[in-house]
Amino acid sequence: MQEDVVNTVLDRQDTLVLMPTGGGKSICFQVPTLAMKGVCIVVTPLIALMKDQVEQLRKRGIPAAAIYSGMHYREIDTTLDNCIYGNTKFLYVSPERLRTEIVIERVKQMTVCLLAVDEAHCISAWGYDFRPPYLQIAEFRQLIPDTPVIALTASATPDVQADILDKLALKSPDGGPPQIFRQTFARPNLSYSTILEESKENRLLRILQNVPGCAIVYVRSRKQTQHVAQWLTRQGISADFYHAGLTTQQRSEKQDAWIQDRTRVMVATNAFGMGIDKPDVHVVVHLDVPDSLEAYYQEAGRAGRDGQKAYAVMLYTNGDLENLRYRTEQLYQPVEMLRRVYQAVANYTAVPVGGGEFNSYDFDLSAFTNTFNLPPQETHYALKQLQLEGFIQLSENYYHPSRLALVLDNRQLYEFQVLNPRFDSFLKLLLRIYGGELFTDFITISESTLARAFLMNQPEIVELLEQLNQRNVVIYEKQKDKPQLTYLTPRYDAPTLPINLQELNRRKELAMRKVQAATLYTEHATQCRTRLLQAYFGEKPGEACGICDNCLKKKRSTETEALAVREKVRDYVALANGPGVSPKQLSYHFAQTDAETLAQTVKQMLAEEEIKYNKGGNLTLNQ
């Protein structure tokens, strides 16, 4: 299918490409770009994917660059200049960057041959990973009206596909619908299974012992990644853990060790896997039920990309399914909570009704929830909903607060405290507030909370942490800037906040439907799992895969039934062995038996000469 897509792009037509994970989507926009004059702008939400693809292209001698958060202004400036005056062929950007003044002004001077929108499902409110900045892409298109667009995704239901076409304004040159290419969602080499299992770790160990080679184990929490990896290591299996809380260097080292087969099993949250091209993963195990089948299909699809037999196994308990439903409901806070949080935001920022539009304010979530006695988790979800409703915007730093981890172990820390008494009470405070997890993981911290607890001002706390960081006692990743909360509208009176209840309920209902679909898939005991996935993604189900747990169960059941029927046929024919039994008599006698099973059994017995036809045309035993 790739060649057809490439030719369509070369004909400068808008194109939608639906290809499963590992289907080779990147080729579809990289190859035509190399045959055209100008630069391809690739929109993707994943920094790891950007960096990986840029590196892969450069290794092949193809000039590519990326712009992402954390880059210095001068570096961004130089990168964009190279797209205008240099020979850069690919520019990878996040959707948020398309709205920045520097990008808008420089794009006007560029020769842009193609706009590629990767992970295009993110533009759809029907999708599982909706990201509002994607909605700005259609507006960005107006800067380059004659440039064709290719939208790519691995998992999109019919609703999401329709939304992508609409929101990106994709069309053919004559104004009709664009070219749409769909690759089947069936993976003939991938065996799917779900197993109801209380002792997940023991079952995981058996799976890894039975299936040699490279593996990924997905879990929900960061803490669990480390726990499971350490447990597997104690069982003699080479394993490591990975999550978004690790430093960039740690993530890179762990990823490289796994890719180069120095580590066999990577235990990870869903932060792992995007953009990683390792074809020889033999098994992907989920120890938790994912929130949606889109997410599961993406993650499970990282197995068997080399076309060899591979396994995708989900281990679950009945409690897991209940927790999934409860957790999803918690994401959608009641309107009363939204109004309460909005009023608290107004009080915290001291903005009067009608004021504050486009003004930004320092926003410390920990201080905010403490000041107004708000539950942290529910408040976080309420703020995200207020952002989706378009009332406020939270800066990227809101999602990346300061983090801390201890470098020393217990004994080394004690020795340091004895030798450096001026840090002793502060280190004890850190352990009292954040606990022993500091020894094993990066913990999100609030300098203002520490300042109140230690009766010091915030700059002094920062100074203490930086000193400990310099002495290699802790790793202190300070927030670059304070999180900002921006009012996108004039401040409303909270009781009359115009919340779109219908939209709010629609989003919640959609999320619950996705949970329901994931639950149905997990618990289904008869239907072929590949067919279940095909139906969910709007593809007409093909033949049963023959290798998933349900197909194998059915096959074993059929074989058992055939053996029983064979035994009965033999006994019945033996009773009338003189004149024999006519096929009609046999059919009448076994009227309650499946006709196909009976016919195949008789064929098999004749082929193996267990029975034969006599001269009268009746069946007899072959003595």
C-alpha positions as CSV (number, residue, x, y, z in Angstrom):
1,M,0.0,0.0,0.0
2,Q,3.0,2.3,0.6
3,E,3.6,2.8,-3.1
4,D,0.0,3.8,-3.8
5,V,0.2,6.4,-1.0
6,V,3.6,7.8,-2.2
7,N,2.2,8.2,-5.7
8,T,-0.9,10.0,-4.4
9,V,1.2,12.4,-2.4
10,L,3.4,13.0,-5.5
11,D,0.2,13.9,-7.3
12,R,-0.2,16.6,-4.6
13,Q,-3.4,15.2,-3.2
14,D,-4.6,15.3,0.4
15,T,-4.4,11.8,1.9
16,L,-5.5,9.9,5.0
17,V,-3.5,6.8,5.8
18,L,-4.6,4.2,8.4
19,M,-1.9,1.7,9.1
20,P,-1.4,-0.5,12.1
21,T,1.6,0.0,14.4
22,G,4.7,-1.1,12.5
23,G,3.0,-0.8,9.2
24,G,5.5,1.7,7.8
25,K,3.7,5.0,8.0
26,S,6.9,7.2,8.0
27,I,7.9,5.9,4.5
28,C,4.6,7.3,3.1
29,F,5.7,10.9,3.7
30,Q,9.5,10.6,3.8
31,V,9.9,9.0,0.3
32,P,7.8,11.6,-1.6
33,T,9.4,14.5,0.2
34,L,12.8,13.3,-1.1
35,A,11.4,13.5,-4.6
36,M,10.0,17.0,-4.2
37,K,11.5,20.4,-3.9
38,G,11.2,22.0,-0.5
39,V,10.8,21.0,3.2
40,C,8.2,18.6,4.8
41,I,6.8,19.9,8.1
42,V,5.9,16.9,10.3
43,V,3.5,17.6,13.1
44,T,3.7,15.1,16.0
45,P,3.0,15.3,19.7
46,L,5.9,13.0,20.8
47,I,9.3,14.5,21.4
48,A,10.8,11.0,21.7
49,L,9.4,10.2,18.2
50,M,10.7,13.5,16.8
51,K,14.3,12.9,18.1
52,D,14.3,9.2,16.9
53,Q,13.1,10.0,13.4
54,V,15.5,12.9,13.0
55,E,18.4,10.7,14.2
56,Q,17.3,7.9,11.8
57,L,17.1,10.3,8.8
58,R,20.5,11.9,9.6
59,K,22.1,8.5,9.8
60,R,21.0,8.0,6.2
61,G,22.5,11.4,5.2
62,I,19.1,13.2,5.0
63,P,19.0,16.7,6.6
64,A,16.3,16.7,9.3
65,A,15.6,18.9,12.4
66,A,13.1,19.2,15.2
67,I,11.8,22.0,17.3
68,Y,10.6,21.1,20.8
69,S,10.3,22.5,24.3
70,G,13.5,23.2,26.2
71,M,15.4,24.5,23.1
72,H,17.2,27.8,23.3
73,Y,15.6,30.6,21.2
74,R,18.8,30.9,19.1
75,E,18.8,27.2,18.3
76,I,15.2,27.5,17.1
77,D,16.1,30.5,15.0
78,T,19.0,28.7,13.3
79,T,16.9,25.6,12.7
80,L,14.2,27.6,11.0
81,D,16.8,29.6,8.9
82,N,18.2,26.2,7.7
83,C,14.7,25.3,6.4
84,I,14.5,28.6,4.4
85,Y,18.1,29.0,3.2
86,G,19.7,25.6,3.8
87,N,19.0,22.1,2.6
88,T,16.8,20.8,5.5
89,K,14.2,18.3,4.1
90,F,12.2,17.5,7.3
91,L,11.2,19.8,10.1
92,Y,9.5,18.0,13.0
93,V,7.3,20.2,15.3
94,S,4.7,19.8,18.0
95,P,1.2,21.2,17.2
96,E,1.7,23.9,19.9
97,R,4.7,25.3,18.0
98,L,2.6,26.0,14.9
99,R,0.9,28.9,16.7
100,T,4.2,30.6,17.7
101,E,5.0,33.9,16.0
102,I,8.5,32.8,15.0
103,V,7.3,29.6,13.2
104,I,4.4,31.5,11.5
105,E,6.7,34.2,10.1
106,R,9.4,31.8,9.0
107,V,7.0,29.4,7.3
108,K,5.8,32.3,5.1
109,Q,9.3,32.3,3.7
110,M,9.7,28.5,3.3
111,T,9.0,26.3,0.3
112,V,6.9,23.7,2.0
113,C,6.2,20.7,-0.2
114,L,4.2,18.6,2.3
115,L,2.5,18.9,5.6
116,A,2.4,15.5,7.4
117,V,0.2,15.2,10.5
118,D,1.3,12.1,12.5
119,E,-0.9,10.6,15.3
120,A,-3.8,12.3,13.5
121,H,-6.4,10.8,15.8
122,C,-5.3,13.4,18.3
123,I,-7.4,16.0,16.4
124,S,-10.6,14.2,17.1
125,A,-12.7,14.7,20.3
126,W,-14.0,11.1,19.5
127,G,-10.4,9.8,19.9
128,Y,-8.7,8.4,22.9
129,D,-5.9,11.0,22.9
130,F,-7.6,14.3,22.0
131,R,-5.2,17.3,22.1
132,P,-6.8,20.7,21.5
133,P,-3.7,22.2,19.8
134,Y,-4.3,19.9,16.9
135,L,-7.4,21.9,16.1
136,Q,-5.1,24.8,15.0
137,I,-3.6,22.8,12.1
138,A,-6.4,23.7,9.7
139,E,-5.8,27.4,10.5
140,F,-2.0,26.9,9.9
141,R,-2.8,25.3,6.5
142,Q,-4.0,28.8,5.3
143,L,-0.3,29.9,5.4
144,I,0.5,27.2,2.8
145,P,-2.8,26.8,0.9
146,D,-1.3,24.9,-2.1
147,T,0.6,22.4,0.0
148,P,-0.9,18.9,0.2
149,V,-1.5,17.3,3.5
150,I,-1.0,13.7,4.6
151,A,-2.7,12.6,7.9
152,L,-1.5,9.3,9.4
153,T,-2.7,7.2,12.4
154,A,-2.5,3.6,13.5
155,S,-5.9,3.4,15.2
156,A,-9.0,5.3,14.3
157,T,-12.7,4.3,14.5
158,P,-15.1,5.4,11.8
159,D,-16.1,8.4,13.9
160,V,-12.5,9.5,14.3
161,Q,-11.8,9.0,10.6
162,A,-14.7,11.4,9.7
163,D,-13.5,13.9,12.3
164,I,-9.9,13.9,10.9
165,L,-11.2,14.7,7.4
166,D,-13.4,17.5,8.7
167,K,-11.0,19.1,11.2
168,L,-8.0,19.0,8.8
169,A,-10.2,20.1,5.9
170,L,-8.8,17.3,3.7
171,K,-10.1,17.3,0.2
172,S,-9.2,16.3,-3.4
173,P,-8.2,18.9,-6.0
174,D,-11.7,19.0,-7.4
175,G,-13.2,19.7,-3.9
176,G,-14.4,16.1,-3.3
177,P,-13.2,13.7,-0.6
178,P,-9.5,13.0,-0.3
179,Q,-7.7,9.7,-1.0
180,I,-8.1,7.3,2.0
181,F,-5.9,4.3,2.4
182,R,-6.7,1.6,5.0
183,Q,-4.5,-1.3,5.8
184,T,-6.2,-4.2,7.6
185,F,-6.1,-4.2,11.4
186,A,-5.5,-8.0,11.3
187,R,-2.0,-9.1,12.3
188,P,-1.8,-12.7,11.1
189,N,1.4,-13.4,13.1
190,L,0.2,-11.9,16.4
191,S,-1.6,-14.2,18.9
192,Y,-3.8,-12.2,21.3
193,S,-4.9,-13.6,24.7
194,T,-6.6,-12.4,27.8
195,I,-6.2,-14.4,31.1
196,L,-8.2,-14.0,34.3
197,E,-5.4,-14.4,36.8
198,E,-5.0,-13.4,40.5
199,S,-1.3,-14.3,40.6
200,K,-0.2,-12.1,37.8
201,E,3.6,-12.1,38.5
202,N,3.8,-15.9,38.6
203,R,1.9,-16.1,35.3
204,L,4.1,-13.4,33.8
205,L,7.2,-15.5,34.8
206,R,5.7,-18.6,33.1
207,I,5.0,-16.6,29.9
208,L,8.5,-15.3,29.8
209,Q,10.0,-18.7,30.5
210,N,7.9,-20.2,27.7
211,V,8.4,-17.5,25.1
212,P,12.2,-16.8,24.7
213,G,13.5,-13.4,23.4
214,C,12.7,-9.7,23.8
215,A,9.6,-8.6,25.7
216,I,7.7,-5.5,26.9
217,V,5.6,-5.6,30.1
218,Y,3.1,-2.7,30.4
219,V,1.9,-1.6,33.9
220,R,-0.1,1.5,34.9
221,S,2.0,3.1,37.6
222,R,5.7,4.2,37.8
223,K,6.1,2.5,41.1
224,Q,4.9,-0.8,39.7
225,T,7.5,-0.6,36.8
226,Q,10.3,-0.8,39.3
227,H,8.7,-3.4,41.5
228,V,8.0,-5.8,38.7
229,A,11.4,-5.3,37.1
230,Q,13.2,-6.0,40.4
231,W,11.1,-9.1,41.0
232,L,11.8,-10.5,37.5
233,T,15.6,-9.8,38.1
234,R,15.4,-11.9,41.3
235,Q,13.8,-14.7,39.3
236,G,16.9,-14.7,36.9
237,I,15.3,-12.7,34.1
238,S,17.2,-9.7,32.7
239,A,14.7,-6.8,33.2
240,D,14.7,-3.0,33.7
241,F,12.1,-0.3,34.2
242,Y,11.1,2.8,32.3
243,H,8.7,5.7,32.9
244,A,8.3,9.4,32.2
245,G,9.7,10.3,35.6
246,L,13.2,9.3,34.8
247,T,15.8,11.8,33.6
248,T,16.4,12.0,29.8
249,Q,19.8,10.3,30.2
250,Q,18.3,7.5,32.3
251,R,15.6,6.9,29.7
252,S,18.1,6.9,26.9
253,E,20.5,4.5,28.6
254,K,17.7,2.0,29.5
255,Q,16.2,2.2,26.0
256,D,19.5,1.6,24.3
257,A,20.3,-1.4,26.5
258,W,17.0,-2.9,25.6
259,I,17.3,-2.2,21.9
260,Q,20.8,-3.7,21.8
261,D,19.5,-6.8,23.7
262,R,21.6,-6.2,26.8
263,T,18.3,-6.1,28.7
264,R,15.7,-8.7,27.7
265,V,12.5,-7.3,29.3
266,M,11.4,-3.7,29.7
267,V,8.7,-3.1,32.3
268,A,7.2,0.3,31.5
269,T,4.2,2.6,31.6
270,N,2.7,3.7,28.3
271,A,5.5,6.3,28.0
272,F,7.6,3.6,26.4
273,G,7.4,2.4,22.9
274,M,6.4,5.3,20.7
275,G,8.8,5.7,17.8
276,I,11.0,2.8,18.9
277,D,11.6,0.6,15.9
278,K,12.6,-2.8,17.4
279,P,11.2,-5.5,15.1
280,D,12.0,-8.6,17.1
281,V,9.8,-8.1,20.2
282,H,8.3,-11.6,20.8
283,V,5.8,-10.9,23.5
284,V,4.0,-7.9,25.0
285,V,2.3,-8.5,28.3
286,H,-0.2,-6.0,29.9
287,L,-0.6,-6.4,33.7
288,D,-3.4,-3.8,33.7
289,V,-6.3,-3.3,31.4
290,P,-5.7,-0.2,29.1
291,D,-8.3,2.6,29.1
292,S,-9.2,1.9,25.4
293,L,-8.8,-0.6,22.6
294,E,-7.0,2.1,20.6
295,A,-4.2,2.3,23.3
296,Y,-4.1,-1.5,23.6
297,Y,-3.8,-2.1,19.9
298,Q,-1.0,0.4,19.6
299,E,0.9,-1.1,22.6
300,A,0.3,-4.8,21.8
301,G,1.2,-4.1,18.1
302,R,4.8,-3.5,19.1
303,A,5.2,-7.3,19.2
304,G,6.1,-9.2,16.0
305,R,6.9,-6.3,13.7
306,D,9.4,-8.6,11.9
307,G,6.5,-10.9,10.8
308,Q,7.5,-13.8,13.1
309,K,5.1,-15.4,15.5
310,A,4.6,-13.2,18.5
311,Y,2.2,-12.9,21.5
312,A,0.1,-10.2,23.1
313,V,-1.2,-11.2,26.5
314,M,-3.4,-9.3,28.9
315,L,-3.5,-10.5,32.5
316,Y,-6.5,-9.1,34.6
317,T,-8.6,-9.6,37.6
318,N,-12.3,-8.8,38.0
319,G,-11.2,-6.0,40.3
320,D,-9.1,-4.4,37.5
321,L,-12.2,-3.9,35.4
322,E,-14.1,-2.3,38.3
323,N,-11.1,0.0,39.0
324,L,-11.0,1.0,35.3
325,R,-14.6,2.1,35.3
326,Y,-14.2,4.0,38.6
327,R,-11.0,5.7,37.5
328,T,-12.6,6.9,34.2
329,E,-15.6,8.3,36.1
330,Q,-13.2,10.2,38.4
331,L,-11.7,12.0,35.3
332,Y,-15.0,13.8,34.8
333,Q,-15.7,15.9,37.8
334,P,-19.3,17.1,38.5
335,V,-20.2,20.6,37.5
336,E,-20.4,21.7,41.1
337,M,-16.7,20.8,41.5
338,L,-15.8,22.7,38.3
339,R,-17.5,25.8,39.6
340,R,-15.9,25.4,43.1
341,V,-12.4,25.1,41.5
342,Y,-13.0,28.0,39.2
343,Q,-14.1,30.2,42.1
344,A,-11.0,29.2,44.0
345,V,-8.8,30.1,41.0
346,A,-10.4,33.5,40.9
347,N,-9.7,34.0,44.6
348,Y,-6.1,32.7,44.3
349,T,-5.3,35.1,41.4
350,A,-7.4,37.9,42.9
351,V,-9.1,38.6,39.5
352,P,-12.5,40.5,39.6
353,V,-15.5,39.4,37.5
354,G,-15.0,40.7,33.9
355,G,-11.2,41.0,34.3
356,G,-8.1,39.0,33.6
357,E,-8.6,38.0,29.9
358,F,-5.3,36.8,28.5
359,N,-3.5,37.6,31.7
360,S,-1.2,35.0,33.2
361,Y,-0.5,34.2,36.9
362,D,2.0,32.1,38.8
363,F,0.2,28.9,39.8
364,D,1.4,26.4,42.4
365,L,-1.0,23.5,42.5
366,S,0.1,22.3,45.9
367,A,-0.2,25.8,47.5
368,F,-3.5,26.2,45.7
369,T,-5.1,23.0,47.0
370,N,-3.8,23.7,50.5
371,T,-5.0,27.3,50.6
372,F,-8.6,26.3,49.6
373,N,-8.7,22.8,51.2
374,L,-9.3,21.1,47.8
375,P,-8.7,17.4,47.1
376,P,-5.5,17.4,44.9
377,Q,-6.5,14.7,42.4
378,E,-10.1,15.9,41.8
379,T,-8.7,19.5,41.5
380,H,-6.2,18.4,38.9
381,Y,-9.0,16.8,36.8
382,A,-11.3,19.8,37.3
383,L,-8.5,22.2,36.0
384,K,-8.0,20.0,33.0
385,Q,-11.7,20.1,32.2
386,L,-11.8,23.9,32.6
387,Q,-8.9,24.0,30.1
388,L,-10.8,21.8,27.7
389,E,-13.8,24.1,28.0
390,G,-11.6,27.0,27.0
391,F,-11.8,29.1,30.2
392,I,-8.2,28.8,31.3
393,Q,-4.9,27.6,29.9
394,L,-2.2,25.8,32.0
395,S,1.4,26.2,30.9
396,E,3.5,23.2,30.1
397,N,5.3,23.7,33.4
398,Y,2.1,22.9,35.3
399,Y,2.5,19.3,34.0
400,H,6.3,19.3,34.8
401,P,6.8,20.5,38.3
402,S,10.1,20.2,40.3
403,R,11.3,16.7,40.9
404,L,13.6,15.1,43.4
405,A,15.4,11.8,43.9
406,L,18.0,10.6,46.5
407,V,21.3,9.4,45.0
408,L,22.7,7.9,48.2
409,D,21.4,4.7,49.8
410,N,20.3,4.5,53.4
411,R,23.8,3.9,54.8
412,Q,25.5,6.5,52.7
413,L,22.8,9.1,53.6
414,Y,23.3,8.4,57.3
415,E,27.0,8.9,57.0
416,F,26.5,12.2,55.1
417,Q,24.1,13.5,57.8
418,V,26.6,12.7,60.6
419,L,29.4,14.5,58.7
420,N,27.1,17.4,57.6
421,P,24.8,18.2,60.6
422,R,23.5,21.4,59.0
423,F,21.7,19.4,56.4
424,D,20.4,16.7,58.8
425,S,17.1,18.2,59.8
426,F,16.2,19.2,56.3
427,L,16.9,15.7,54.9
428,K,14.8,14.2,57.7
429,L,12.0,16.6,56.7
430,L,12.3,15.4,53.1
431,L,12.0,11.8,54.1
432,R,9.1,12.5,56.5
433,I,7.1,14.4,53.8
434,Y,7.9,12.2,50.7
435,G,8.9,8.9,52.3
436,G,11.3,6.1,51.2
437,E,10.2,6.4,47.5
438,L,12.9,9.2,47.2
439,F,15.5,6.4,47.3
440,T,13.9,4.6,44.3
441,D,12.0,7.1,42.2
442,F,11.7,10.8,41.1
443,I,9.1,12.4,43.3
444,T,7.2,15.6,42.4
445,I,7.9,18.2,45.1
446,S,6.6,21.7,46.0
447,E,9.2,24.2,47.2
448,S,6.5,26.3,48.8
449,T,5.2,23.3,50.8
450,L,8.8,22.6,52.0
451,A,9.2,26.3,52.9
452,R,6.1,26.3,55.1
453,A,7.1,23.0,56.8
454,F,10.7,24.1,57.4
455,L,9.8,27.6,58.4
456,M,12.1,29.2,55.7
457,N,11.4,31.2,52.6
458,Q,11.3,29.5,49.2
459,P,14.6,30.9,47.8
460,E,16.4,29.4,50.9
461,I,14.8,26.0,50.2
462,V,15.9,26.1,46.6
463,E,19.4,27.0,47.8
464,L,19.5,24.0,50.1
465,L,18.2,21.6,47.4
466,E,20.8,23.0,44.9
467,Q,23.6,22.5,47.4
468,L,22.5,18.9,48.0
469,N,22.4,18.4,44.2
470,Q,26.0,19.8,43.8
471,R,27.2,17.4,46.5
472,N,25.5,14.4,44.6
473,V,23.2,13.7,47.6
474,V,20.1,14.3,45.5
475,I,19.1,14.9,41.9
476,Y,17.1,18.1,41.9
477,E,15.3,18.9,38.7
478,K,14.1,22.4,39.3
479,Q,11.1,23.7,37.4
480,K,12.5,26.0,34.8
481,D,9.8,28.6,35.3
482,K,6.8,28.8,37.6
483,P,3.7,27.2,36.1
484,Q,1.4,29.8,34.6
485,L,-2.4,29.9,34.6
486,T,-3.9,32.1,31.8
487,Y,-7.5,33.3,31.6
488,L,-8.7,32.7,28.0
489,T,-11.9,34.7,28.7
490,P,-12.9,37.6,31.0
491,R,-13.4,36.1,34.4
492,Y,-16.9,34.8,35.0
493,D,-19.0,34.7,38.2
494,A,-18.5,31.0,39.1
495,P,-22.3,30.3,39.6
496,T,-23.0,31.5,36.0
497,L,-19.9,29.9,34.4
498,P,-21.2,28.8,31.0
499,I,-20.2,25.2,31.1
500,N,-21.3,23.1,28.1
501,L,-23.0,20.4,30.0
502,Q,-23.9,18.5,26.8
503,E,-20.3,18.4,25.6
504,L,-19.1,17.5,29.1
505,N,-21.5,14.6,29.2
506,R,-20.7,13.6,25.7
507,R,-17.0,13.3,26.5
508,K,-17.7,11.3,29.6
509,E,-20.1,9.0,27.8
510,L,-17.5,8.5,25.0
511,A,-14.8,7.6,27.6
512,M,-17.2,5.1,29.3
513,R,-18.0,3.5,25.9
514,K,-14.3,3.0,25.4
515,V,-14.0,1.4,28.8
516,Q,-17.0,-0.8,28.0
517,A,-15.4,-1.9,24.7
518,A,-12.1,-2.7,26.4
519,T,-14.0,-4.7,29.1
520,L,-16.0,-6.6,26.4
521,Y,-12.8,-7.5,24.6
522,T,-11.1,-8.6,27.8
523,E,-13.9,-10.8,29.0
524,H,-15.1,-12.2,25.6
525,A,-14.6,-16.0,25.8
526,T,-15.6,-17.1,22.3
527,Q,-15.1,-14.6,19.5
528,C,-11.8,-14.4,17.6
529,R,-9.9,-11.5,19.1
530,T,-8.6,-10.2,15.7
531,R,-12.2,-10.1,14.5
532,L,-13.2,-8.2,17.6
533,L,-10.5,-5.6,16.9
534,Q,-11.4,-5.3,13.2
535,A,-15.1,-4.7,14.1
536,Y,-14.2,-2.1,16.7
537,F,-12.1,-0.1,14.1
538,G,-14.9,-0.3,11.5
539,E,-13.3,-2.9,9.3
540,K,-15.3,-5.8,8.1
541,P,-14.0,-8.8,10.1
542,G,-12.2,-11.4,7.9
543,E,-11.5,-15.0,8.7
544,A,-10.8,-16.0,12.3
545,C,-7.1,-15.7,13.0
546,G,-6.8,-19.3,14.3
547,I,-4.1,-18.4,16.8
548,C,-5.7,-16.3,19.5
549,D,-6.8,-17.8,22.8
550,N,-10.4,-18.1,21.8
551,C,-9.6,-19.6,18.4
552,L,-7.3,-22.2,20.0
553,K,-10.0,-22.9,22.6
554,K,-12.5,-23.5,19.8
555,K,-10.0,-25.6,17.9
556,R,-9.3,-27.8,20.9
557,S,-13.1,-28.1,21.6
558,T,-13.7,-29.1,18.0
559,E,-10.9,-31.7,18.1
560,T,-12.3,-33.2,21.4
561,E,-15.8,-33.3,19.9
562,A,-14.5,-35.0,16.7
563,L,-12.8,-37.7,18.8
564,A,-16.0,-38.3,20.7
565,V,-18.0,-38.5,17.4
566,R,-15.5,-40.8,15.9
567,E,-15.8,-43.2,18.8
568,K,-19.6,-43.2,18.5
569,V,-19.5,-43.8,14.7
570,R,-17.2,-46.7,15.2
571,D,-19.5,-48.3,17.9
572,Y,-22.6,-47.7,15.7
573,V,-21.1,-49.2,12.6
574,A,-19.7,-52.1,14.6
575,L,-23.2,-53.0,15.8
576,A,-24.4,-53.4,12.3
577,N,-21.2,-54.8,10.9
578,G,-22.9,-57.5,8.8
579,P,-25.0,-55.6,6.3
580,G,-23.4,-52.3,7.4
581,V,-24.9,-48.9,7.8
582,S,-26.1,-46.6,4.9
583,P,-25.0,-43.0,5.0
584,K,-28.7,-42.0,5.3
585,Q,-29.1,-44.2,8.5
586,L,-25.9,-42.8,9.9
587,S,-27.1,-39.2,9.3
588,Y,-30.5,-40.0,10.9
589,H,-28.9,-41.7,13.9
590,F,-26.6,-38.7,14.5
591,A,-29.2,-36.0,13.8
592,Q,-28.2,-34.1,17.0
593,T,-24.5,-34.0,15.9
594,D,-23.1,-31.1,13.9
595,A,-23.4,-32.2,10.2
596,E,-20.0,-30.8,9.2
597,T,-18.3,-32.5,12.2
598,L,-19.9,-35.8,11.3
599,A,-19.0,-35.5,7.6
600,Q,-15.4,-34.7,8.3
601,T,-15.1,-37.5,10.9
602,V,-16.5,-40.1,8.4
603,K,-14.1,-38.8,5.7
604,Q,-11.2,-39.1,8.1
605,M,-12.2,-42.6,9.1
606,L,-12.5,-43.7,5.4
607,A,-9.1,-42.1,4.5
608,E,-7.4,-43.9,7.4
609,E,-9.3,-47.2,6.3
610,E,-10.9,-47.6,9.7
611,I,-14.2,-48.0,7.9
612,K,-15.0,-48.8,4.2
613,Y,-18.0,-49.1,1.9
614,N,-19.1,-52.6,1.1
615,K,-20.5,-53.8,-2.2
616,G,-24.0,-52.7,-1.1
617,G,-22.8,-49.1,-0.6
618,N,-23.1,-49.4,3.2
619,L,-20.4,-48.5,5.7
620,T,-18.7,-51.4,7.6
621,L,-15.7,-51.8,9.8
622,N,-12.5,-52.6,7.9
623,Q,-11.4,-55.8,9.6
